[in-house]
Amino acid sequence: MKMTAIAGAAALAFAMASATVGFAEEAKKTLPNGTDITPANMENGRWYTEDGIPTYKLEEDGTIDFATFSGYRRYSAECHVCHGPDGEGSTYAPALKESVLRMDYYDYQEIVASGKQEVNTASNMVMPAFGTNRNVWCYVDDIYIYLLARGMNDLPRGRPAKRGDKTDEFTAQETSCMEG
Amino acid sequence: MKYLLKGAGLALLLGTTAAYANDGLMAEIAKPEQWAIPTGDYANTRYSTLDQINRDNVKDLRVAWTFSTGVLRGHEGSPLVIGDIMYVHTPFPNNVMALDLNNDGKILWRYEPQQDPNVIAVMCCDTVNRGLSYADGMIILPQADTTVVALDAQTGEVKWSTKIGDPAIGETLTMATMPVKDKVMVGISGGEYGVRGRVTALNLADGSEAWKAYSTGPDDEMLVDPENTMVLGKPIGADSSLNSWEGDQWKIGGGSIWGWFSYDPDLNLMYYGTGNPSTWNPSQRPGDNKWSMTIMARDVDTGMAKWFYQMTPHDEWDYDGVNENILTNQEIDGVERKLLTHFDRNGLAYTMDRETGELLVAEKFDPAVNWTTGVDMDPNSETYGRPAVVAEYSTAQNGEDENTTGICPAALGTKDMQPAAYSPKTNTFYVPTNHVCMDYEPFRVAYTAGQPYVGATLSMYPAPDSHGGMGNFIAWDNVEGKIKWSLPEQFSVWSGALATAGDIVFYGTLEGYLKAIDADSGEELYKFKTPSGIIGNVMTYQHGGKQYIGILSGVGGWAGIGLAAGLTNPNEGLGAVGGYASLSDYTELGGQLTVFELPGEPAAN
């Protein structure tokens, strides 16, 4: 389960990287470290950058794409008991809305899949591996883009007020991941 | 001399001690100069007869000494004092330190368990530990990884060690154990991981298992007698749990036990509550999900259930039923009754007859509670004992993928496990509470062993149209079912209370204040800001003829998750200014014991 899911994600990323469709009229959106996160293409109901990295899309009227909304829900169910509400951090786990601005997408994926430990005299921090947890792994990209949107202040705290519709492609991909 | 006489009086009050095997612990608990059991006494009153510190002089309280635990996570529970030694515990890695009260707290011995740190990852809400217990010359340590260790109280040497659960499937241990007679009782945490809750009784002599009682499943595994175990005056009947779940869901059904135990020596019964059913998505588990959310009364020798009462059938909000059950003897309608009082997460305070399980009072202890209009108190009604659910706030009726808004209380409950106190002088309960509401959106999740099994998102905010804070400290009349007075607090009160014969009540706050208030009026008489937010329980003891007050600081736990970041308030314009304020603006991580005293030598008694 873990291996196939990771391999699937990598294959998808490769496919997207070779795609050439673009939205030239979109204003460029970049992270503080210079990474371009401008949405370029949609695949299976999720937005990707030209480099094939998942990203969010915020309409001018404040509507956020469905995958980012999905990320809000899954984050709030799976991550928030340690990392705090809305990616804000807790007394014992870092604020992920900040972390995703520093680490790249593949580092993020690796930590979610394999977990992380910092156990020493000053710290007792342990994050479990979620690579085999479908409630997390089927939505790993959604959670990532949700945190990006939070970190970039494109999404306020709490439940996103306006969201795009759930597409049939998104539902089909979700069903195949959760039941596959 | 005065306090010695009082101790003798208390022992007399407890009466039947001599008839039981563990006379030792009963005698130790009866000495008011000690804090020999985490709950203050078996009845969980958290009341001390010490009265050197009283409503007139508490304003002069000062710090006597402090001690750093060396760990910076949430510090729940309190130290014990047995004889001249204080026993201090820490969150994971669950170190134990024995401090010599005759020698300025010099460390007599230290126990540092080696645990697989992977257990941290399956602790739902911080690496808390609610404390040690004492019996037969041993300190009983409950470790996060579900190992129960008995240490020689004088040397720290390991006498026995028993693992009662498996962290690989999300089972952990956070509660304090309760020694009774020749056994020690211990529960299991993991309601957010789909564990199967249970109480295990270990033999104090060698740590071997004496009996085990599950919260869900077949009658013989729940130690239930279909004819003689009672529910609201009627026999429980066969397969009561199996019939209340779909298929085998009871196997991952939760009902974990992580609050406090109480015990009545005369009835030979122990009492505790069970936690939420797994998952948080009610649509995924049709039925009443018995016996999650239930107060249980069991024979301590055999574990056999005497009576059950389920407070929140088919939970839709994560209102765990684990809070403490406080045992008192009080008059109702001119008749002396053996009562049990329980302040539930669901916002209702229950007063029951602890011998029979009869429901006497069920009333809201925060007026903000809105998910129910109240409990059906008519014994002839089909829905006797059930809360009437308000459709607007029913996350089950609104269904999966629907965001149900404005539910009060929030999932952390009107009160969580932070224990209340009872003073027989004022006949009043002193209750730390939350004043927080929520939006709750359940959705479908898959079960994976050892992984979170939650299935809902929620956002929390201070109760609307109120004082803007997230907590209250209240005085409660359990016979009338009424709030006597209520002190607004900016943050949830996440600290256990202490009432004393000095006519004062102590509690801690999340900003870090230790507060003393007048037991009659609630007037604040003293406060002191400790180094970190308080989620520990206030305790008292006397040493060298002088009374001390002790409290652990170290913010964290459930409170540290939501409150460190500040709660959201999606309802614009409610003016909940206090609610927006982040706890992180007031306090930082810590791990410290602060001990208070009055200046000078104790007045000659």
Interface residues (C-beta under 8 A of the other chain):
Chain A: Y72 R73 S76 A77 E78 H80 V81 C82 G84 P85 D86 E88 G89 S90 T91 Y92 A95 G115 Q117 V119 N124 M125 V126 M127 P128 F130 T132 N133 R134 N135 V136 R157 G158 R159 M178
Chain B: V71 R73 G74 F92 P93 P117 N118 I120 A121 V122 C124 C125 D126 T127 E192 W280 N403 D439 E441 F443 V445 A446 T448 G450 Q451 P452 V454 G455 A456 T457 L458 S459 M460 V555 G556 G560 I561 G562 A564 A565 G566 L567 T568 P570 L589
